[in-house]
Amino acid sequence: MAIARLLGEDSRGTVAWVYRWETGELGILWMSADRHVSGIDRLLDAEVYAQARSVGDTKLATFLEDMPVFGPHDPD
């Protein structure tokens, strides 16, 4: 399931979608070769990152967690 968008340098255009799998793993679907990200479009719950780390996605979870948040700040 898509849970967030990664935003481009203009903080509006979507450069990627963040997916969360039933296993708790996270994945990124890049929409173009441009991988310059300025932020994420929503605040994700700390549980999302903890579960991702528990299945081995430590590097990706840290990358997403450290990103500036734009848009809705509701983790639901």
N, C-alpha and C positions, 0 to 999 in steps of 0.2 A: 504494500500500500504506500502511495506517495504521502509523505508527512510534511514536507517543506520544499521550498524552492531556494536555489542559490542564485543570488542576484549579481548582475554584471556591474561594471564600473559606474554606470549611471544610476545604480541602486533601484532600477525598475525592470530592466530586461532580464528574463530568465536565461541563465546559462546552463542550469542543471536542475534535476529533481533529486531529492533525497528520498530513498525508499527504505522502509522497515519491513523485514521479512518475518514470517511467523516464528522463526527461531530467535528473533531479537537482533539478528545481524542487520547492519545498515549497508546501503549501497548507493552509489551515485550514478545517475544516467545523464551524461553530458549531452547537451543539445547542439553543440558546435565545437569546433576546434579551439575556440576562444575559451580559455579556462581561467581568466582573470575574474576573481570573485571579490566583491566588496562587502558582502554580508549574506545573511540568511533571512528569509522573510517571516520567520516566526520563532518564538522562544520554545525550545523543546524541553520537556520535563527531564529532570535529572535521572529519573528511572530509565528513560530511553538510553542515555549514555551508559548508565551502570549495566544494563542488560547487554548492550553492545560490547562493552569491555569484557563481560563474563564469557562471551563466546569468541573472544579473540580480536575484536575490532578496536583495539586500543588506539592505534594511530588515527583512524578515521573519526572515532568518537572525539578525540582531543581536537582534531582539525575543526570539526563542526562546533564543538563547545566553545572554542576560543573566538569564533567568528562574531562580528558585530550583528545585532539583531535589528531588522527593519520590519515595519508592519505590525500585525497583531501580536501582542505579548501574552496571549492566552494559550497555555500548553495543551488545552483540550482540543 
